[in-house]
Amino acid sequence: MNLNRNSTNRLLAQRTSMKRFNVPRATNSAQRAIAGVISCPRITNLIKRTTEEVFLDHLELRKLGRLEDDIRRNYDENVLIVSNVGTFYGHEGVRHSARLLRLLLPTINYKFDTLLIRGQIAFEEWEAEASRVEVHHGIDAFVISNGKIKVQTIWYESQPRKKAATHRSPARSVVAER
């Protein structure tokens, strides 16, 4: 059986009862605002938030460039971040990890190809482009409990940006499980 990204997402959705969203491609995330998929109302009692509420709040605040608000609202003070560029601890570790990524990719325009949520686990596949480098198939996973991100894993590989624009499909699948 030959599986491409769309048929794989369809198969996952059938086997695990996930909701499926189609997110149209646009030149940047601000224009498409993640097609309404990333929009989480502000909840005042942070400890009672669900995994989905924390995860979507995290994505929304990062999309807006509000790192400090994201750290304060969504990250446990003892968070552990494990990535292919290092291991980081606590709020200062979140800042350091974000600084490293921002040095490589000075943009807040990320495209999310896949978003999955199940129980205390959230997963995202992303891509981004900057003037000199691009990342395709960046992967982040989160363990979220008591309204905070406790563990985050990050993997991405950058490559020099191609000079000529590449043709991309007009839509990608985004899968969210409830």
C-alpha positions in Angstrom: 0.0 0.0 0.0 1.4 3.4 -1.0 0.7 6.0 1.6 1.1 9.7 1.1 0.5 12.4 3.9 -3.2 12.8 3.1 -4.0 9.1 3.0 -1.9 8.5 6.2 -3.9 11.3 8.0 -7.2 9.8 6.6 -6.1 6.3 7.9 -5.2 7.8 11.3 -8.5 9.6 11.5 -10.4 6.4 10.7 -8.5 4.2 13.2 -8.5 6.7 16.2 -11.7 8.7 15.7 -9.8 12.0 15.3 -11.5 15.2 14.0 -10.0 16.3 10.7 -9.5 20.0 9.7 -8.3 21.2 6.3 -6.2 24.3 6.7 -5.7 26.3 3.4 -2.1 27.4 2.7 -1.4 31.1 2.7 1.7 33.2 2.5 1.9 33.5 6.3 0.1 32.4 9.4 -1.2 35.9 10.2 -3.2 36.0 6.9 -4.9 32.7 7.5 -4.8 32.9 11.3 -4.5 29.1 11.1 -8.0 29.2 9.5 -9.5 29.6 12.9 -8.1 26.3 14.3 -5.8 28.2 16.7 -8.1 30.3 18.7 -8.4 29.8 22.4 -10.4 32.1 24.7 -8.5 33.4 27.7 -9.3 31.4 30.7 -8.6 32.9 34.1 -8.3 29.7 36.2 -5.1 28.4 34.5 -4.9 25.1 36.5 -8.3 23.9 35.3 -7.5 24.2 31.6 -7.6 21.1 29.4 -4.6 20.0 27.3 -6.3 21.5 24.3 -6.8 24.8 25.9 -3.2 25.1 27.1 -1.8 23.9 23.7 -4.0 26.3 21.6 -3.2 29.2 24.0 0.6 28.4 23.6 0.3 28.4 19.8 -1.8 31.6 19.7 0.6 33.5 22.0 3.7 32.3 20.0 1.9 33.3 16.8 1.5 36.8 18.3 5.2 36.9 19.4 4.3 37.0 23.1 6.9 34.7 24.5 6.8 36.0 28.1 3.0 35.7 28.3 3.3 32.2 26.9 5.9 31.2 29.5 3.9 32.7 32.4 0.6 31.2 31.3 1.5 27.9 29.8 4.8 26.5 31.1 5.4 24.9 34.5 8.3 26.5 36.4 10.1 23.2 36.3 9.5 22.4 32.6 11.9 20.1 30.8 12.6 20.7 27.2 14.5 18.0 25.2 15.5 18.9 21.7 18.0 18.0 19.0 20.0 21.2 20.0 20.1 20.6 23.7 18.2 20.0 27.0 16.7 23.0 28.8 15.1 23.5 32.2 12.6 25.9 33.7 11.4 29.2 32.3 14.9 30.3 31.5 15.3 27.1 29.5 12.2 28.0 27.5 13.6 31.5 26.8 17.0 30.0 25.8 15.4 27.4 23.5 13.2 30.1 21.9 16.3 32.4 21.4 18.2 29.6 19.6 15.3 29.0 17.2 14.8 32.7 16.7 18.5 33.1 15.7 18.0 30.5 13.1 14.5 31.5 12.0 13.8 35.2 12.8 10.1 34.8 12.0 6.9 34.1 13.8 5.2 32.9 10.6 5.0 29.2 11.1 2.8 26.8 9.2 1.2 24.0 11.1 0.8 20.8 9.0 -0.5 18.5 11.8 -2.0 19.2 15.2 -2.9 16.2 17.4 -4.2 16.1 21.0 -4.9 13.0 23.0 -5.2 13.0 26.8 -2.2 14.9 28.3 -0.3 14.7 25.0 -0.2 17.4 22.2 1.8 17.1 19.0 2.5 19.5 16.2 4.3 19.3 12.9 5.4 22.6 11.6 7.5 24.4 9.0 8.9 27.9 8.6 11.0 30.0 6.3 13.3 32.8 6.9 15.5 34.8 4.4 18.3 32.3 4.4 17.0 29.0 5.9 13.9 26.9 6.0 12.6 24.1 8.1 10.2 21.4 6.9 8.8 18.7 9.2 9.6 20.4 12.5 8.1 18.2 15.3 7.1 19.3 18.8 5.4 17.1 21.4 4.1 18.2 24.8 3.0 16.6 28.1 0.5 18.9 29.7 -1.1 18.5 33.1 -2.7 20.8 35.7 -2.9 23.5 33.1 0.8 23.7 32.3 3.3 22.3 29.9 5.5 19.9 31.9 7.6 18.4 29.2 8.3 19.5 25.6 10.3 17.7 22.9 11.5 19.6 19.8 13.1 18.3 16.6 13.8 20.3 13.5 16.4 20.3 10.8 17.2 23.5 8.9 18.5 23.8 5.3 19.5 26.7 3.2 16.5 28.3 1.5 16.2 27.6 -2.2 16.4 30.7 -4.4 13.5 29.7 -6.6 10.0 29.4 -5.1 8.8 25.9 -4.9 5.3 24.8 -5.8 3.2 23.9 -2.8 -0.2 22.3 -2.6 -3.0 24.7 -1.7 -4.2 22.8 1.3 -2.7 20.6 4.1 -4.5 18.4 6.5 -4.6 19.3 10.2 -5.9 16.5 12.5 -7.1 17.2 16.0 -8.3 14.5 18.3 -10.6 15.2 21.2 
